[in-house]
Amino acid sequence: NNMVAELNMKTVKLFACAHFGDYETGADIALKLGESHYLKLSGMAVFGFERFDRGICLYAMARKTGKRKYKKEAKAVRSRLHEWVSKGAVNLIHHLDILNAEDAALGNDRKKANTLYNTAVVNSVRGGFLADAGLANERYADFLLLCGEEDEAKHRLQQALQYYSEWGAKKKVQVLKGTWARVLN
């Protein structure tokens, strides 16, 4: 089925955008797909994970640009994940934690963001989601740099490298080292 293949390709592309930092492309895909996309994905194994990747890209672009279109959609994604978690989607709790941290960071609530990012990392590791622990640390580092906390940002990037390495994502480790070389050195 061409529709399923196309949706799967866009899902994989969103994952790559979220995990390799191409947030603008990921957010543009997310906005173009819209909510009707999820009706087509309903029942597919990637359904909840795809929404998380969408949320990461949208929050990143909302923080970078301040544009309402990204903020609105990011909050809608987080709201839907919250609804699913409250109905028992336990595999998505750590994703909700990360998006809650992103929301606090977007609101520039440093204390809340710090607490939520730490919770997100702990819950990701406890659940065995090392890639998500790496991503939470990476996003946290980005927030910390905006707050002028370079030493803590460096620590979080080192943690991200550790989790990505343990996950076996050699290319991601290489890309992260290159992207954040100024902070890591």
Phi and psi in degrees as GROMACS dihedral restraints (atoms count N, CA, C in turn):
[ dihedral_restraints ]
;  ai    aj    ak    al  type     phi  dphi    fc
    3     4     5     6     1   -63.2    20    10
    4     5     6     7     1   -37.1    20    10
    6     7     8     9     1   -64.0    20    10
    7     8     9    10     1   -43.8    20    10
    9    10    11    12     1   -64.8    20    10
   10    11    12    13     1   -43.0    20    10
   12    13    14    15     1   -62.2    20    10
   13    14    15    16     1   -42.5    20    10
   15    16    17    18     1   -64.7    20    10
   16    17    18    19     1   -43.1    20    10
   18    19    20    21     1   -64.7    20    10
   19    20    21    22     1   -40.0    20    10
   21    22    23    24     1   -62.6    20    10
   22    23    24    25     1   -41.2    20    10
   24    25    26    27     1   -64.1    20    10
   25    26    27    28     1   -42.0    20    10
   27    28    29    30     1   -67.4    20    10
   28    29    30    31     1   -34.2    20    10
   30    31    32    33     1   -65.1    20    10
   31    32    33    34     1   -44.5    20    10
   33    34    35    36     1   -64.9    20    10
   34    35    36    37     1   -40.0    20    10
   36    37    38    39     1   -64.7    20    10
   37    38    39    40     1   -41.3    20    10
   39    40    41    42     1   -62.0    20    10
   40    41    42    43     1   -41.4    20    10
   42    43    44    45     1   -58.6    20    10
   43    44    45    46     1   -48.3    20    10
   45    46    47    48     1   -62.2    20    10
   46    47    48    49     1   -41.9    20    10
   48    49    50    51     1   -62.5    20    10
   49    50    51    52     1   -45.2    20    10
   51    52    53    54     1   -66.0    20    10
   52    53    54    55     1   -39.8    20    10
   54    55    56    57     1   -91.1    20    10
   55    56    57    58     1   -12.4    20    10
   57    58    59    60     1  -117.1    20    10
   58    59    60    61     1    11.9    20    10
   60    61    62    63     1    80.1    20    10
   61    62    63    64     1    12.8    20    10
   63    64    65    66     1   -90.6    20    10
   64    65    66    67     1    65.6    20    10
   66    67    68    69     1   -66.6    20    10
   67    68    69    70     1   -34.2    20    10
   69    70    71    72     1   -63.8    20    10
   70    71    72    73     1   -47.1    20    10
   72    73    74    75     1   -62.5    20    10
   73    74    75    76     1   -44.1    20    10
   75    76    77    78     1   -62.0    20    10
   76    77    78    79     1   -41.9    20    10
   78    79    80    81     1   -66.9    20    10
   79    80    81    82     1   -38.2    20    10
   81    82    83    84     1   -64.3    20    10
   82    83    84    85     1   -41.6    20    10
   84    85    86    87     1   -61.7    20    10
   85    86    87    88     1   -46.0    20    10
   87    88    89    90     1   -59.2    20    10
   88    89    90    91     1   -44.1    20    10
   90    91    92    93     1   -67.7    20    10
   91    92    93    94     1   -38.4    20    10
   93    94    95    96     1   -68.4    20    10
   94    95    96    97     1   -38.3    20    10
   96    97    98    99     1   -69.1    20    10
   97    98    99   100     1   -41.0    20    10
   99   100   101   102     1    64.4    20    10
  100   101   102   103     1  -173.4    20    10
  102   103   104   105     1   -71.5    20    10
  103   104   105   106     1   -29.7    20    10
  105   106   107   108     1   -62.7    20    10
  106   107   108   109     1   -25.3    20    10
  108   109   110   111     1   -56.6    20    10
  109   110   111   112     1   -38.1    20    10
  111   112   113   114     1   -72.6    20    10
  112   113   114   115     1   -26.2    20    10
  114   115   116   117     1   -66.3    20    10
  115   116   117   118     1   -34.6    20    10
  117   118   119   120     1   -73.9    20    10
  118   119   120   121     1   -30.1    20    10
  120   121   122   123     1   -84.8    20    10
  121   122   123   124     1   -13.4    20    10
  123   124   125   126     1   -48.7    20    10
  124   125   126   127     1   128.5    20    10
  126   127   128   129     1    91.8    20    10
  127   128   129   130     1   -12.3    20    10
  129   130   131   132     1   -81.7    20    10
  130   131   132   133     1   148.2    20    10
  132   133   134   135     1   -61.4    20    10
  133   134   135   136     1   -27.3    20    10
  135   136   137   138     1   -88.6    20    10
  136   137   138   139     1    -0.2    20    10
  138   139   140   141     1   -50.4    20    10
  139   140   141   142     1   -57.9    20    10
  141   142   143   144     1   -69.1    20    10
  142   143   144   145     1   -36.7    20    10
  144   145   146   147     1   -67.9    20    10
  145   146   147   148     1   -37.8    20    10
  147   148   149   150     1   -63.4    20    10
  148   149   150   151     1   -39.7    20    10
  150   151   152   153     1   -64.0    20    10
  151   152   153   154     1   -39.0    20    10
  153   154   155   156     1   -60.9    20    10
  154   155   156   157     1   -47.7    20    10
  156   157   158   159     1   -60.1    20    10
  157   158   159   160     1   -38.7    20    10
  159   160   161   162     1   -60.9    20    10
  160   161   162   163     1   -45.9    20    10
  162   163   164   165     1   -62.7    20    10
  163   164   165   166     1   -42.3    20    10
  165   166   167   168     1   -58.2    20    10
  166   167   168   169     1   -47.9    20    10
  168   169   170   171     1   -64.2    20    10
  169   170   171   172     1   -42.3    20    10
  171   172   173   174     1   -66.5    20    10
  172   173   174   175     1   -43.4    20    10
  174   175   176   177     1   -64.7    20    10
  175   176   177   178     1   -40.5    20    10
  177   178   179   180     1   -60.9    20    10
  178   179   180   181     1   -43.2    20    10
  180   181   182   183     1   -73.4    20    10
  181   182   183   184     1   -32.3    20    10
  183   184   185   186     1   -63.6    20    10
  184   185   186   187     1   -42.3    20    10
  186   187   188   189     1   -68.0    20    10
  187   188   189   190     1   -39.6    20    10
  189   190   191   192     1   -71.4    20    10
  190   191   192   193     1   -41.4    20    10
  192   193   194   195     1  -106.1    20    10
  193   194   195   196     1   -23.9    20    10
  195   196   197   198     1    74.5    20    10
  196   197   198   199     1     7.0    20    10
  198   199   200   201     1   -72.9    20    10
  199   200   201   202     1   135.6    20    10
  201   202   203   204     1   -59.6    20    10
  202   203   204   205     1   -38.0    20    10
  204   205   206   207     1   -59.8    20    10
  205   206   207   208     1   -36.6    20    10
  207   208   209   210     1   -74.8    20    10
  208   209   210   211     1   -42.8    20    10
  210   211   212   213     1   -59.8    20    10
  211   212   213   214     1   -48.2    20    10
  213   214   215   216     1   -59.6    20    10
  214   215   216   217     1   -48.7    20    10
  216   217   218   219     1   -68.7    20    10
  217   218   219   220     1   -38.4    20    10
  219   220   221   222     1   -60.8    20    10
  220   221   222   223     1   -44.9    20    10
  222   223   224   225     1   -66.1    20    10
  223   224   225   226     1   -34.7    20    10
  225   226   227   228     1   -66.0    20    10
  226   227   228   229     1   -40.6    20    10
  228   229   230   231     1   -62.3    20    10
  229   230   231   232     1   -46.7    20    10
  231   232   233   234     1   -62.2    20    10
  232   233   234   235     1   -40.4    20    10
  234   235   236   237     1   -62.0    20    10
  235   236   237   238     1   -42.4    20    10
  237   238   239   240     1   -66.3    20    10
  238   239   240   241     1   -41.9    20    10
  240   241   242   243     1   -62.1    20    10
  241   242   243   244     1   -40.4    20    10
  243   244   245   246     1   -59.8    20    10
  244   245   246   247     1   -42.5    20    10
  246   247   248   249     1   -60.4    20    10
  247   248   249   250     1   -45.4    20    10
  249   250   251   252     1   -66.2    20    10
  250   251   252   253     1   -42.9    20    10
  252   253   254   255     1   -62.3    20    10
  253   254   255   256     1   -41.7    20    10
  255   256   257   258     1   -65.5    20    10
  256   257   258   259     1   -20.3    20    10
  258   259   260   261     1   -95.9    20    10
  259   260   261   262     1     5.4    20    10
  261   262   263   264     1   110.1    20    10
  262   263   264   265     1    10.7    20    10
  264   265   266   267     1   -79.8    20    10
  265   266   267   268     1    76.0    20    10
  267   268   269   270     1   -65.0    20    10
  268   269   270   271     1   -25.0    20    10
  270   271   272   273     1   -71.8    20    10
  271   272   273   274     1    -7.0    20    10
  273   274   275   276     1  -108.4    20    10
  274   275   276   277     1     1.4    20    10
  276   277   278   279     1   -58.6    20    10
  277   278   279   280     1   -47.1    20    10
  279   280   281   282     1   -65.5    20    10
  280   281   282   283     1   -31.7    20    10
  282   283   284   285     1   -65.4    20    10
  283   284   285   286     1   -43.7    20    10
  285   286   287   288     1   -62.0    20    10
  286   287   288   289     1   -40.8    20    10
  288   289   290   291     1   -56.8    20    10
  289   290   291   292     1   -44.5    20    10
  291   292   293   294     1   -66.0    20    10
  292   293   294   295     1   -44.1    20    10
  294   295   296   297     1   -68.6    20    10
  295   296   297   298     1   -32.1    20    10
  297   298   299   300     1   -63.5    20    10
  298   299   300   301     1   -40.5    20    10
  300   301   302   303     1   -64.7    20    10
  301   302   303   304     1   -42.1    20    10
  303   304   305   306     1   -61.6    20    10
  304   305   306   307     1   -38.6    20    10
  306   307   308   309     1   -65.5    20    10
  307   308   309   310     1   -43.1    20    10
  309   310   311   312     1   -64.2    20    10
  310   311   312   313     1   -39.7    20    10
  312   313   314   315     1   -64.5    20    10
  313   314   315   316     1   -40.3    20    10
  315   316   317   318     1   -62.0    20    10
  316   317   318   319     1   -37.2    20    10
  318   319   320   321     1   -80.7    20    10
  319   320   321   322     1     1.5    20    10
  321   322   323   324     1    58.8    20    10
  322   323   324   325     1    33.9    20    10
  324   325   326   327     1   -93.4    20    10
  325   326   327   328     1    89.5    20    10
  327   328   329   330     1   -60.0    20    10
  328   329   330   331     1   -46.5    20    10
  330   331   332   333     1   -63.4    20    10
  331   332   333   334     1   -47.0    20    10
  333   334   335   336     1   -65.5    20    10
  334   335   336   337     1   -43.0    20    10
  336   337   338   339     1   -60.4    20    10
  337   338   339   340     1   -44.8    20    10
  339   340   341   342     1   -57.9    20    10
  340   341   342   343     1   -48.1    20    10
  342   343   344   345     1   -61.4    20    10
  343   344   345   346     1   -45.7    20    10
  345   346   347   348     1   -70.1    20    10
  346   347   348   349     1   -38.4    20    10
  348   349   350   351     1   -63.4    20    10
  349   350   351   352     1   -42.9    20    10
  351   352   353   354     1   -61.4    20    10
  352   353   354   355     1   -43.4    20    10
  354   355   356   357     1   -61.1    20    10
  355   356   357   358     1   -42.1    20    10
  357   358   359   360     1   -62.0    20    10
  358   359   360   361     1   -43.0    20    10
  360   361   362   363     1   -65.1    20    10
  361   362   363   364     1   -48.3    20    10
  363   364   365   366     1   -59.0    20    10
  364   365   366   367     1   -47.8    20    10
  366   367   368   369     1   -67.9    20    10
  367   368   369   370     1   -33.3    20    10
  369   370   371   372     1   -65.3    20    10
  370   371   372   373     1   -45.9    20    10
  372   373   374   375     1   -65.9    20    10
  373   374   375   376     1   -45.7    20    10
  375   376   377   378     1   -57.5    20    10
  376   377   378   379     1   -35.9    20    10
  378   379   380   381     1   -82.9    20    10
  379   380   381   382     1    -4.9    20    10
  381   382   383   384     1    82.7    20    10
  382   383   384   385     1    15.2    20    10
  384   385   386   387     1   -95.1    20    10
  385   386   387   388     1    74.6    20    10
  387   388   389   390     1   -65.5    20    10
  388   389   390   391     1   -36.3    20    10
  390   391   392   393     1   -63.1    20    10
  391   392   393   394     1   -39.3    20    10
  393   394   395   396     1   -72.2    20    10
  394   395   396   397     1   -32.8    20    10
  396   397   398   399     1   -63.7    20    10
  397   398   399   400     1   -40.9    20    10
  399   400   401   402     1   -63.4    20    10
  400   401   402   403     1   -45.3    20    10
  402   403   404   405     1   -65.0    20    10
  403   404   405   406     1   -41.0    20    10
  405   406   407   408     1   -60.8    20    10
  406   407   408   409     1   -43.3    20    10
  408   409   410   411     1   -64.7    20    10
  409   410   411   412     1   -39.7    20    10
  411   412   413   414     1   -64.7    20    10
  412   413   414   415     1   -45.3    20    10
  414   415   416   417     1   -66.7    20    10
  415   416   417   418     1   -37.2    20    10
  417   418   419   420     1   -63.1    20    10
  418   419   420   421     1   -43.2    20    10
  420   421   422   423     1   -60.0    20    10
  421   422   423   424     1   -42.0    20    10
  423   424   425   426     1   -59.7    20    10
  424   425   426   427     1   -44.3    20    10
  426   427   428   429     1   -63.5    20    10
  427   428   429   430     1   -44.9    20    10
  429   430   431   432     1   -61.0    20    10
  430   431   432   433     1   -37.9    20    10
  432   433   434   435     1   -63.9    20    10
  433   434   435   436     1   -38.9    20    10
  435   436   437   438     1   -64.2    20    10
  436   437   438   439     1   -27.1    20    10
  438   439   440   441     1   -88.9    20    10
  439   440   441   442     1    -0.9    20    10
  441   442   443   444     1    81.3    20    10
  442   443   444   445     1    17.5    20    10
  444   445   446   447     1  -102.7    20    10
  445   446   447   448     1    72.0    20    10
  447   448   449   450     1   -66.7    20    10
  448   449   450   451     1   -38.2    20    10
  450   451   452   453     1   -63.6    20    10
  451   452   453   454     1   -46.2    20    10
  453   454   455   456     1   -67.8    20    10
  454   455   456   457     1   -35.6    20    10
  456   457   458   459     1   -61.5    20    10
  457   458   459   460     1   -42.5    20    10
  459   460   461   462     1   -60.5    20    10
  460   461   462   463     1   -44.7    20    10
  462   463   464   465     1   -58.9    20    10
  463   464   465   466     1   -44.2    20    10
  465   466   467   468     1   -66.4    20    10
  466   467   468   469     1   -36.8    20    10
  468   469   470   471     1   -66.5    20    10
  469   470   471   472     1   -38.5    20    10
  471   472   473   474     1   -63.7    20    10
  472   473   474   475     1   -39.7    20    10
  474   475   476   477     1   -63.2    20    10
  475   476   477   478     1   -43.3    20    10
  477   478   479   480     1   -59.2    20    10
  478   479   480   481     1   -45.0    20    10
  480   481   482   483     1   -59.2    20    10
  481   482   483   484     1   -41.5    20    10
  483   484   485   486     1   -61.7    20    10
  484   485   486   487     1   -47.9    20    10
  486   487   488   489     1   -66.8    20    10
  487   488   489   490     1   -42.2    20    10
  489   490   491   492     1   -62.6    20    10
  490   491   492   493     1   -39.7    20    10
  492   493   494   495     1   -64.0    20    10
  493   494   495   496     1   -46.2    20    10
  495   496   497   498     1   -61.6    20    10
  496   497   498   499     1   -32.2    20    10
  498   499   500   501     1   -73.7    20    10
  499   500   501   502     1   -19.9    20    10
  501   502   503   504     1    95.0    20    10
  502   503   504   505     1    15.3    20    10
  504   505   506   507     1   -90.2    20    10
  505   506   507   508     1    73.9    20    10
  507   508   509   510     1   -60.9    20    10
  508   509   510   511     1   -42.0    20    10
  510   511   512   513     1   -65.6    20    10
  511   512   513   514     1   -40.3    20    10
  513   514   515   516     1   -62.5    20    10
  514   515   516   517     1   -41.0    20    10
  516   517   518   519     1   -61.2    20    10
  517   518   519   520     1   -44.8    20    10
  519   520   521   522     1   -61.8    20    10
  520   521   522   523     1   -45.6    20    10
  522   523   524   525     1   -64.7    20    10
  523   524   525   526     1   -43.7    20    10
  525   526   527   528     1   -62.0    20    10
  526   527   528   529     1   -42.6    20    10
  528   529   530   531     1   -61.5    20    10
  529   530   531   532     1   -38.9    20    10
  531   532   533   534     1   -71.9    20    10
  532   533   534   535     1   -43.3    20    10
  534   535   536   537     1   -64.4    20    10
  535   536   537   538     1   -40.0    20    10
  537   538   539   540     1  -109.4    20    10
  538   539   540   541     1    24.4    20    10
  540   541   542   543     1   -55.1    20    10
  541   542   543   544     1   -40.5    20    10
  543   544   545   546     1   -59.0    20    10
  544   545   546   547     1   -38.4    20    10
  546   547   548   549     1   -83.3    20    10
  547   548   549   550     1   -37.0    20    10
  549   550   551   552     1   -74.3    20    10
  550   551   552   553     1   -24.9    20    10
